[in-house]
């Protein structure tokens, strides 16, 4: 992550933005780099001892062979408030201490990757210090093909 900007408590919750400096992704069907300048627009809501962050991220991916793919995720990060308030500061907090689940939408004009325009994608995600890590999957159309296809591991 490159920069964090706290906007403050508004009518929808406590809003912040985080801009990413880039990263990498790699898997059986996609690999390459995450271009700098993407980010996360999040709203945090506290309830009792729990916290929920509503996530809205946008990235540009550059594949190893030069295609640009737009990636947007929406989802939630939930867990104990005392744990989530230390994310990014306490590297001993591991992904098994909270849940971070995402729906992913991808888009490209490159015909080699046109299959991403119609796919259904999900991710389980976590944080390690200032890095965000996704295990991303494609949900396949038929149970006879299996239900998930390992798409890539993203580190931003």
N, CA and C atoms as an extended XYZ file, in Angstrom:
468
Properties=species:S:1:pos:R:3:atomname:S:1:resname:S:1:resid:I:1 pbc="F F F"
N         0.834       -1.176        0.000 N   UNK     1
C         0.000        0.000        0.000 CA  UNK     1
C         0.877        1.237        0.000 C   UNK     1
N         0.412        2.250       -0.687 N   UNK     2
C         1.209        3.457       -0.849 CA  UNK     2
C         0.759        4.568        0.093 C   UNK     2
N        -0.530        4.885        0.088 N   UNK     3
C        -0.992        5.961        0.956 CA  UNK     3
C        -2.376        5.651        1.502 C   UNK     3
N        -2.634        6.149        2.697 N   UNK     4
C        -3.897        5.966        3.391 CA  UNK     4
C        -4.477        7.347        3.671 C   UNK     4
N        -5.748        7.513        3.361 N   UNK     5
C        -6.402        8.790        3.660 CA  UNK     5
C        -7.711        8.498        4.380 C   UNK     5
N        -7.793        8.954        5.635 N   UNK     6
C        -9.016        8.819        6.413 CA  UNK     6
C        -9.932        9.989        6.079 C   UNK     6
N       -11.127        9.710        5.635 N   UNK     7
C       -12.085       10.748        5.261 CA  UNK     7
C       -12.966       11.108        6.450 C   UNK     7
N       -13.332       10.098        7.226 N   UNK     8
C       -14.100       10.349        8.439 CA  UNK     8
C       -15.474        9.716        8.424 C   UNK     8
N       -16.147        9.874        9.568 N   UNK     9
C       -17.483        9.305        9.742 CA  UNK     9
C       -18.499       10.137        8.966 C   UNK     9
N       -19.195        9.483        8.080 N   UNK    10
C       -20.236       10.125        7.289 CA  UNK    10
C       -21.534        9.369        7.444 C   UNK    10
N       -22.496        9.640        6.597 N   UNK    11
C       -23.814        9.012        6.742 CA  UNK    11
C       -23.813        7.503        6.495 C   UNK    11
N       -22.774        6.965        5.819 N   UNK    12
C       -22.735        5.536        5.510 CA  UNK    12
C       -21.747        4.766        6.377 C   UNK    12
N       -20.937        5.464        7.170 N   UNK    13
C       -19.944        4.821        8.019 CA  UNK    13
C       -18.651        5.608        8.001 C   UNK    13
N       -17.615        5.017        8.547 N   UNK    14
C       -16.299        5.660        8.644 CA  UNK    14
C       -15.510        5.341        7.379 C   UNK    14
N       -15.323        6.310        6.517 N   UNK    15
C       -14.767        6.089        5.183 CA  UNK    15
C       -13.277        6.424        5.122 C   UNK    15
N       -12.546        5.592        4.372 N   UNK    16
C       -11.115        5.814        4.096 CA  UNK    16
C       -10.814        5.369        2.675 C   UNK    16
N        -9.701        5.858        2.151 N   UNK    17
C        -9.180        5.344        0.882 CA  UNK    17
C        -7.733        4.929        1.091 C   UNK    17
N        -7.355        3.887        0.387 N   UNK    18
C        -5.986        3.388        0.404 CA  UNK    18
C        -5.554        3.247       -1.045 C   UNK    18
N        -4.455        3.867       -1.420 N   UNK    19
C        -3.934        3.763       -2.786 CA  UNK    19
C        -2.790        2.747       -2.782 C   UNK    19
N        -2.787        1.872       -3.789 N   UNK    20
C        -1.795        0.804       -3.865 CA  UNK    20
C        -0.643        1.186       -4.781 C   UNK    20
N         0.548        0.761       -4.394 N   UNK    21
C         1.740        1.073       -5.183 CA  UNK    21
C         2.023        0.040       -6.263 C   UNK    21
N         1.280       -1.047       -6.288 N   UNK    22
C         1.490       -2.082       -7.296 CA  UNK    22
C         1.699       -3.427       -6.640 C   UNK    22
N         2.061       -4.404       -7.448 N   UNK    23
C         2.271       -5.750       -6.933 CA  UNK    23
C         2.381       -6.736       -8.070 C   UNK    23
N         1.985       -7.959       -7.773 N   UNK    24
C         2.089       -9.031       -8.774 CA  UNK    24
C         0.919       -9.988       -8.615 C   UNK    24
N         0.665      -10.773       -9.650 N   UNK    25
C        -0.330      -11.844       -9.585 CA  UNK    25
C         0.178      -12.997      -10.438 C   UNK    25
N        -0.163      -14.215      -10.017 N   UNK    26
C         0.315      -15.384      -10.746 CA  UNK    26
C        -0.605      -16.560      -10.499 C   UNK    26
N        -0.927      -17.271      -11.569 N   UNK    27
C        -1.755      -18.464      -11.487 CA  UNK    27
C        -1.723      -19.220      -12.795 C   UNK    27
N        -2.525      -20.288      -12.897 N   UNK    28
C        -2.504      -21.132      -14.087 CA  UNK    28
C        -2.941      -20.420      -15.368 C   UNK    28
N        -3.817      -19.393      -15.257 N   UNK    29
C        -4.326      -18.737      -16.467 CA  UNK    29
C        -3.915      -17.277      -16.599 C   UNK    29
N        -3.482      -16.680      -15.516 N   UNK    30
C        -3.107      -15.270      -15.533 CA  UNK    30
C        -1.856      -15.048      -14.697 C   UNK    30
N        -0.968      -14.180      -15.212 N   UNK    31
C         0.178      -13.765      -14.403 CA  UNK    31
C         0.671      -12.425      -14.923 C   UNK    31
N         1.269      -11.651      -14.026 N   UNK    32
C         1.781      -10.352      -14.421 CA  UNK    32
C         1.937       -9.433      -13.233 C   UNK    32
N         1.779       -8.131      -13.484 N   UNK    33
C         1.975       -7.141      -12.434 CA  UNK    33
C         0.699       -6.320      -12.227 C   UNK    33
N         0.584       -5.799      -11.012 N   UNK    34
C        -0.486       -4.872      -10.678 CA  UNK    34
C         0.095       -3.478      -10.870 C   UNK    34
N        -0.542       -2.682      -11.700 N   UNK    35
C        -0.021       -1.352      -11.977 CA  UNK    35
C        -0.266       -0.415      -10.791 C   UNK    35
N         0.646        0.514      -10.536 N   UNK    36
C         0.457        1.467       -9.436 CA  UNK    36
C        -0.769        2.336       -9.660 C   UNK    36
N        -1.383        2.791       -8.573 N   UNK    37
C        -2.478        3.737       -8.660 CA  UNK    37
C        -3.855        3.174       -8.383 C   UNK    37
N        -3.976        1.856       -8.286 N   UNK    38
C        -5.258        1.280       -7.890 CA  UNK    38
C        -5.501        1.569       -6.417 C   UNK    38
N        -6.664        1.216       -5.945 N   UNK    39
C        -6.914        1.495       -4.543 CA  UNK    39
C        -8.149        0.836       -3.997 C   UNK    39
N        -8.378        1.105       -2.717 N   UNK    40
C        -9.494        0.558       -1.961 CA  UNK    40
C       -10.265        1.720       -1.356 C   UNK    40
N       -11.563        1.751       -1.613 N   UNK    41
C       -12.448        2.736       -1.021 CA  UNK    41
C       -13.307        1.950       -0.048 C   UNK    41
N       -13.061        2.135        1.247 N   UNK    42
C       -13.717        1.296        2.238 CA  UNK    42
C       -14.544        2.110        3.222 C   UNK    42
N       -15.585        1.455        3.728 N   UNK    43
C       -16.416        2.009        4.789 CA  UNK    43
C       -16.383        1.013        5.937 C   UNK    43
N       -16.061        1.508        7.125 N   UNK    44
C       -15.973        0.647        8.300 CA  UNK    44
C       -17.132        0.931        9.234 C   UNK    44
N       -17.724       -0.161        9.716 N   UNK    45
C       -18.801       -0.064       10.703 CA  UNK    45
C       -18.449       -0.958       11.885 C   UNK    45
N       -18.553       -0.401       13.078 N   UNK    46
C       -18.337       -1.154       14.311 CA  UNK    46
C       -19.681       -1.531       14.908 C   UNK    46
N       -19.751       -2.759       15.447 N   UNK    47
C       -20.953       -3.231       16.114 CA  UNK    47
C       -20.516       -4.150       17.239 C   UNK    47
N       -20.790       -3.698       18.461 N   UNK    48
C       -20.327       -4.379       19.668 CA  UNK    48
C       -18.808       -4.569       19.578 C   UNK    48
N       -18.321       -5.807       19.762 N   UNK    49
C       -16.874       -6.034       19.694 CA  UNK    49
C       -16.412       -6.459       18.298 C   UNK    49
N       -17.303       -6.374       17.310 N   UNK    50
C       -16.996       -6.771       15.932 CA  UNK    50
C       -16.840       -5.539       15.047 C   UNK    50
N       -16.152       -5.755       13.915 N   UNK    51
C       -15.997       -4.696       12.929 CA  UNK    51
C       -16.224       -5.287       11.546 C   UNK    51
N       -16.876       -4.522       10.683 N   UNK    52
C       -17.067       -4.908        9.287 CA  UNK    52
C       -16.575       -3.773        8.402 C   UNK    52
N       -15.711       -4.107        7.462 N   UNK    53
C       -15.265       -3.155        6.448 CA  UNK    53
C       -15.913       -3.561        5.132 C   UNK    53
N       -16.605       -2.614        4.509 N   UNK    54
C       -17.199       -2.836        3.189 CA  UNK    54
C       -16.185       -2.321        2.174 C   UNK    54
N       -15.674       -3.241        1.348 N   UNK    55
C       -14.539       -2.958        0.468 CA  UNK    55
C       -14.986       -2.746       -0.973 C   UNK    55
N       -14.338       -1.826       -1.641 N   UNK    56
C       -14.574       -1.537       -3.058 CA  UNK    56
C       -13.207       -1.195       -3.647 C   UNK    56
N       -12.574       -2.164       -4.306 N   UNK    57
C       -11.226       -1.952       -4.835 CA  UNK    57
C       -11.246       -1.916       -6.353 C   UNK    57
N       -10.258       -1.224       -6.911 N   UNK    58
C       -10.103       -1.143       -8.367 CA  UNK    58
C        -8.618       -1.161       -8.694 C   UNK    58
N        -8.255       -2.026       -9.624 N   UNK    59
C        -6.862       -2.191      -10.037 CA  UNK    59
C        -6.796       -2.278      -11.554 C   UNK    59
N        -5.623       -2.023      -12.096 N   UNK    60
C        -5.305       -2.393      -13.469 CA  UNK    60
C        -4.199       -3.434      -13.400 C   UNK    60
N        -4.445       -4.563      -14.046 N   UNK    61
C        -3.472       -5.645      -14.117 CA  UNK    61
C        -2.804       -5.605      -15.485 C   UNK    61
N        -1.516       -5.847      -15.535 N   UNK    62
C        -0.786       -5.955      -16.793 CA  UNK    62
C        -0.260       -7.381      -16.879 C   UNK    62
N        -0.771       -8.156      -17.835 N   UNK    63
C        -0.350       -9.551      -17.953 CA  UNK    63
C         1.080       -9.642      -18.480 C   UNK    63
N         1.662      -10.813      -18.329 N   UNK    64
C         3.040      -11.051      -18.762 CA  UNK    64
C         3.238      -10.803      -20.258 C   UNK    64
N         2.133      -10.894      -21.033 N   UNK    65
C         2.238      -10.713      -22.481 CA  UNK    65
C         1.598       -9.408      -22.969 C   UNK    65
N         1.415       -8.446      -22.045 N   UNK    66
C         1.054       -7.095      -22.445 CA  UNK    66
C        -0.418       -6.713      -22.453 C   UNK    66
N        -1.306       -7.584      -22.019 N   UNK    67
C        -2.724       -7.227      -21.961 CA  UNK    67
C        -3.014       -6.472      -20.662 C   UNK    67
N        -3.896       -5.492      -20.752 N   UNK    68
C        -4.340       -4.779      -19.560 CA  UNK    68
C        -5.734       -5.267      -19.194 C   UNK    68
N        -5.914       -5.623      -17.918 N   UNK    69
C        -7.194       -6.103      -17.406 CA  UNK    69
C        -7.589       -5.225      -16.227 C   UNK    69
N        -8.809       -4.693      -16.287 N   UNK    70
C        -9.367       -3.923      -15.183 CA  UNK    70
C        -9.978       -4.915      -14.194 C   UNK    70
N        -9.668       -4.756      -12.917 N   UNK    71
C       -10.186       -5.628      -11.862 CA  UNK    71
C       -10.869       -4.770      -10.815 C   UNK    71
N       -12.129       -5.105      -10.513 N   UNK    72
C       -12.841       -4.450       -9.414 CA  UNK    72
C       -13.320       -5.527       -8.458 C   UNK    72
N       -13.152       -5.289       -7.162 N   UNK    73
C       -13.653       -6.218       -6.165 CA  UNK    73
C       -14.591       -5.478       -5.222 C   UNK    73
N       -15.577       -6.212       -4.740 N   UNK    74
C       -16.435       -5.730       -3.661 CA  UNK    74
C       -16.559       -6.869       -2.669 C   UNK    74
N       -16.675       -6.526       -1.400 N   UNK    75
C       -16.807       -7.563       -0.397 CA  UNK    75
C       -16.683       -6.998        0.993 C   UNK    75
N       -16.440       -7.897        1.943 N   UNK    76
C       -16.342       -7.496        3.335 CA  UNK    76
C       -15.134       -8.118        4.026 C   UNK    76
N       -14.654       -7.393        5.007 N   UNK    77
C       -13.654       -7.906        5.951 CA  UNK    77
C       -14.317       -7.822        7.320 C   UNK    77
N       -14.434       -8.945        8.016 N   UNK    78
C       -15.110       -8.982        9.307 CA  UNK    78
C       -14.242       -9.689       10.340 C   UNK    78
N       -14.420       -9.272       11.576 N   UNK    79
C       -13.709       -9.912       12.671 CA  UNK    79
C       -13.806       -9.093       13.938 C   UNK    79
N       -13.062       -9.522       14.927 N   UNK    80
C       -13.033       -8.796       16.193 CA  UNK    80
C       -12.422       -7.413       15.982 C   UNK    80
N       -13.067       -6.441       16.532 N   UNK    81
C       -12.642       -5.056       16.371 CA  UNK    81
C       -11.208       -4.833       16.828 C   UNK    81
N       -10.836       -5.416       17.964 N   UNK    82
C        -9.476       -5.215       18.482 CA  UNK    82
C        -8.411       -5.794       17.556 C   UNK    82
N        -8.750       -6.825       16.799 N   UNK    83
C        -7.817       -7.419       15.835 CA  UNK    83
C        -7.730       -6.543       14.584 C   UNK    83
N        -8.881       -6.190       14.019 N   UNK    84
C        -8.898       -5.450       12.754 CA  UNK    84
C        -8.330       -4.040       12.890 C   UNK    84
N        -8.457       -3.443       14.053 N   UNK    85
C        -7.894       -2.105       14.237 CA  UNK    85
C        -6.358       -2.114       14.245 C   UNK    85
N        -5.743       -3.285       14.377 N   UNK    86
C        -4.282       -3.405       14.368 CA  UNK    86
C        -3.724       -3.860       13.019 C   UNK    86
N        -4.614       -4.159       12.055 N   UNK    87
C        -4.140       -4.597       10.731 CA  UNK    87
C        -3.204       -3.550       10.139 C   UNK    87
N        -2.141       -4.011        9.541 N   UNK    88
C        -1.173       -3.114        8.933 CA  UNK    88
C        -0.109       -2.640        9.911 C   UNK    88
N        -0.363       -2.779       11.208 N   UNK    89
C         0.608       -2.371       12.227 CA  UNK    89
C         1.235       -3.571       12.919 C   UNK    89
N         0.432       -4.608       13.145 N   UNK    90
C         0.875       -5.795       13.880 CA  UNK    90
C         0.985       -6.963       12.905 C   UNK    90
N         2.213       -7.300       12.502 N   UNK    91
C         2.409       -8.353       11.502 CA  UNK    91
C         2.133       -9.749       12.031 C   UNK    91
N         1.881       -9.887       13.334 N   UNK    92
C         1.548      -11.201       13.885 CA  UNK    92
C         0.089      -11.568       13.620 C   UNK    92
N        -0.713      -10.604       13.147 N   UNK    93
C        -2.119      -10.902       12.831 CA  UNK    93
C        -2.173      -11.623       11.490 C   UNK    93
N        -2.652      -12.851       11.532 N   UNK    94
C        -2.716      -13.689       10.332 CA  UNK    94
C        -4.154      -13.762        9.825 C   UNK    94
N        -4.312      -14.222        8.585 N   UNK    95
C        -5.613      -14.243        7.917 CA  UNK    95
C        -6.629      -15.146        8.621 C   UNK    95
N        -6.192      -16.061        9.468 N   UNK    96
C        -7.157      -16.909       10.182 CA  UNK    96
C        -7.814      -16.180       11.357 C   UNK    96
N        -7.415      -14.952       11.619 N   UNK    97
C        -7.983      -14.156       12.720 CA  UNK    97
C        -9.177      -13.308       12.273 C   UNK    97
N        -9.467      -13.282       10.959 N   UNK    98
C       -10.585      -12.511       10.421 CA  UNK    98
C       -10.998      -13.111        9.081 C   UNK    98
N       -12.131      -12.647        8.560 N   UNK    99
C       -12.611      -13.105        7.248 CA  UNK    99
C       -12.595      -11.936        6.278 C   UNK    99
N       -12.121      -12.208        5.061 N   UNK   100
C       -12.124      -11.211        4.005 CA  UNK   100
C       -12.493      -11.933        2.717 C   UNK   100
N       -13.721      -11.714        2.250 N   UNK   101
C       -14.245      -12.416        1.087 CA  UNK   101
C       -14.679      -11.396        0.042 C   UNK   101
N       -14.380      -11.716       -1.221 N   UNK   102
C       -14.578      -10.744       -2.288 CA  UNK   102
C       -15.267      -11.344       -3.508 C   UNK   102
N       -16.073      -10.533       -4.176 N   UNK   103
C       -16.581      -10.820       -5.509 CA  UNK   103
C       -15.714      -10.002       -6.463 C   UNK   103
N       -15.266      -10.601       -7.536 N   UNK   104
C       -14.363       -9.928       -8.471 CA  UNK   104
C       -15.017       -9.814       -9.850 C   UNK   104
N       -14.845       -8.637      -10.475 N   UNK   105
C       -15.286       -8.411      -11.850 CA  UNK   105
C       -14.068       -7.977      -12.644 C   UNK   105
N       -13.870       -8.596      -13.813 N   UNK   106
C       -12.736       -8.225      -14.663 CA  UNK   106
C       -13.232       -7.839      -16.049 C   UNK   106
N       -12.434       -6.980      -16.684 N   UNK   107
C       -12.810       -6.483      -18.012 CA  UNK   107
C       -11.552       -6.185      -18.821 C   UNK   107
N       -11.580       -6.582      -20.088 N   UNK   108
C       -10.479       -6.263      -21.002 CA  UNK   108
C       -10.999       -6.185      -22.431 C   UNK   108
N       -10.283       -5.456      -23.255 N   UNK   109
C       -10.565       -5.414      -24.686 CA  UNK   109
C        -9.636       -6.328      -25.466 C   UNK   109
N        -8.723       -7.014      -24.789 N   UNK   110
C        -7.757       -7.905      -25.435 CA  UNK   110
C        -8.414       -9.262      -25.680 C   UNK   110
N        -8.520       -9.664      -26.937 N   UNK   111
C        -9.237      -10.898      -27.294 CA  UNK   111
C        -8.622      -12.150      -26.671 C   UNK   111
N        -7.342      -12.116      -26.357 N   UNK   112
C        -6.705      -13.287      -25.742 CA  UNK   112
C        -7.281      -13.581      -24.353 C   UNK   112
N        -7.826      -12.570      -23.717 N   UNK   113
C        -8.354      -12.722      -22.359 CA  UNK   113
C        -9.837      -12.370      -22.291 C   UNK   113
N       -10.548      -12.455      -23.399 N   UNK   114
C       -11.961      -12.068      -23.413 CA  UNK   114
C       -12.804      -12.919      -22.465 C   UNK   114
N       -12.345      -14.102      -22.112 N   UNK   115
C       -13.068      -14.971      -21.187 CA  UNK   115
C       -13.274      -14.305      -19.818 C   UNK   115
N       -12.412      -13.329      -19.437 N   UNK   116
C       -12.591      -12.689      -18.121 CA  UNK   116
C       -13.810      -11.773      -18.113 C   UNK   116
N       -14.249      -11.297      -19.300 N   UNK   117
C       -15.382      -10.380      -19.376 CA  UNK   117
C       -16.690      -11.028      -18.929 C   UNK   117
N       -16.804      -12.340      -19.060 N   UNK   118
C       -18.047      -13.048      -18.736 CA  UNK   118
C       -17.924      -13.955      -17.522 C   UNK   118
N       -16.760      -14.024      -16.909 N   UNK   119
C       -16.544      -14.948      -15.807 CA  UNK   119
C       -17.153      -14.476      -14.496 C   UNK   119
N       -17.334      -15.437      -13.611 N   UNK   120
C       -17.745      -15.167      -12.235 CA  UNK   120
C       -16.555      -15.533      -11.366 C   UNK   120
N       -16.061      -14.565      -10.598 N   UNK   121
C       -14.832      -14.749       -9.843 CA  UNK   121
C       -15.037      -14.369       -8.378 C   UNK   121
N       -14.390      -15.121       -7.497 N   UNK   122
C       -14.436      -14.850       -6.065 CA  UNK   122
C       -13.023      -14.941       -5.509 C   UNK   122
N       -12.833      -14.384       -4.323 N   UNK   123
C       -11.518      -14.469       -3.686 CA  UNK   123
C       -11.667      -14.534       -2.181 C   UNK   123
N       -10.750      -15.248       -1.579 N   UNK   124
C       -10.537      -15.205       -0.137 CA  UNK   124
C        -9.267      -14.403        0.031 C   UNK   124
N        -9.283      -13.475        0.958 N   UNK   125
C        -8.187      -12.532        1.023 CA  UNK   125
C        -7.685      -12.364        2.444 C   UNK   125
N        -6.507      -11.796        2.562 N   UNK   126
C        -5.928      -11.510        3.867 CA  UNK   126
C        -4.913      -10.400        3.766 C   UNK   126
N        -4.329      -10.066        4.886 N   UNK   127
C        -3.299       -9.033        4.931 CA  UNK   127
C        -2.087       -9.594        5.643 C   UNK   127
N        -0.926       -9.146        5.222 N   UNK   128
C         0.325       -9.447        5.896 CA  UNK   128
C         1.093       -8.139        5.937 C   UNK   128
N         1.100       -7.465        7.087 N   UNK   129
C         1.705       -6.145        7.175 CA  UNK   129
C         0.974       -5.201        6.250 C   UNK   129
N         1.702       -4.565        5.333 N   UNK   130
C         1.038       -3.636        4.408 CA  UNK   130
C         0.703       -4.284        3.069 C   UNK   130
N         0.792       -5.624        2.987 N   UNK   131
C         0.441       -6.331        1.751 CA  UNK   131
C        -0.963       -6.926        1.856 C   UNK   131
N        -1.689       -6.869        0.743 N   UNK   132
C        -2.978       -7.537        0.616 CA  UNK   132
C        -2.758       -8.739       -0.290 C   UNK   132
N        -3.288       -9.897        0.104 N   UNK   133
C        -3.087      -11.127       -0.659 CA  UNK   133
C        -4.447      -11.740       -0.973 C   UNK   133
N        -4.707      -12.053       -2.255 N   UNK   134
C        -5.944      -12.710       -2.676 CA  UNK   134
C        -5.613      -14.111       -3.156 C   UNK   134
N        -6.441      -15.088       -2.782 N   UNK   135
C        -6.515      -16.370       -3.465 CA  UNK   135
C        -7.763      -16.274       -4.319 C   UNK   135
N        -7.605      -16.150       -5.637 N   UNK   136
C        -8.717      -15.873       -6.536 CA  UNK   136
C        -9.131      -17.127       -7.303 C   UNK   136
N       -10.445      -17.248       -7.538 N   UNK   137
C       -10.996      -18.421       -8.203 CA  UNK   137
C       -12.058      -18.011       -9.203 C   UNK   137
N       -12.189      -18.812      -10.259 N   UNK   138
C       -13.293      -18.677      -11.189 CA  UNK   138
C       -14.347      -19.710      -10.807 C   UNK   138
N       -15.595      -19.289      -10.705 N   UNK   139
C       -16.705      -20.205      -10.458 CA  UNK   139
C       -17.121      -20.749      -11.817 C   UNK   139
N       -17.044      -22.055      -11.974 N   UNK   140
C       -17.312      -22.667      -13.271 CA  UNK   140
C       -18.803      -22.886      -13.485 C   UNK   140
N       -19.235      -22.906      -14.749 N   UNK   141
C       -20.670      -22.969      -15.042 CA  UNK   141
C       -21.329      -24.315      -14.777 C   UNK   141
N       -20.555      -25.374      -14.657 N   UNK   142
C       -21.149      -26.701      -14.522 CA  UNK   142
C       -20.438      -27.479      -13.426 C   UNK   142
N       -21.210      -28.156      -12.605 N   UNK   143
C       -20.611      -28.963      -11.544 CA  UNK   143
C       -19.802      -30.119      -12.127 C   UNK   143
N       -20.113      -30.551      -13.365 N   UNK   144
C       -19.352      -31.636      -13.974 CA  UNK   144
C       -17.908      -31.203      -14.247 C   UNK   144
N       -17.682      -29.882      -14.348 N   UNK   145
C       -16.338      -29.360      -14.565 CA  UNK   145
C       -15.625      -29.084      -13.243 C   UNK   145
N       -16.319      -29.273      -12.139 N   UNK   146
C       -15.813      -28.846      -10.844 CA  UNK   146
C       -16.434      -27.499      -10.536 C   UNK   146
N       -16.327      -27.048       -9.313 N   UNK   147
C       -17.019      -25.809       -8.973 CA  UNK   147
C       -16.115      -24.587       -8.982 C   UNK   147
N       -14.819      -24.772       -8.765 N   UNK   148
C       -13.895      -23.645       -8.733 CA  UNK   148
C       -12.651      -23.976       -9.539 C   UNK   148
N       -12.105      -22.968      -10.171 N   UNK   149
C       -10.839      -23.102      -10.891 CA  UNK   149
C        -9.883      -22.084      -10.305 C   UNK   149
N        -8.733      -22.549       -9.853 N   UNK   150
C        -7.731      -21.658       -9.272 CA  UNK   150
C        -7.283      -20.674      -10.331 C   UNK   150
N        -7.502      -19.380      -10.095 N   UNK   151
C        -7.231      -18.358      -11.091 CA  UNK   151
C        -5.853      -17.725      -10.898 C   UNK   151
N        -5.614      -17.136       -9.721 N   UNK   152
C        -4.313      -16.548       -9.446 CA  UNK   152
C        -4.188      -16.183       -7.982 C   UNK   152
N        -2.965      -15.945       -7.587 N   UNK   153
C        -2.643      -15.383       -6.283 CA  UNK   153
C        -2.184      -13.968       -6.538 C   UNK   153
N        -2.819      -12.986       -5.896 N   UNK   154
C        -2.505      -11.587       -6.085 CA  UNK   154
C        -1.881      -11.045       -4.813 C   UNK   154
N        -0.789      -10.330       -4.963 N   UNK   155
C        -0.134       -9.668       -3.829 CA  UNK   155
C         0.037       -8.206       -4.180 C   UNK   155
N        -0.634       -7.330       -3.426 N   UNK   156
C        -0.561       -5.891       -3.679 CA  UNK   156
C         0.076       -5.185       -2.503 C   UNK   156
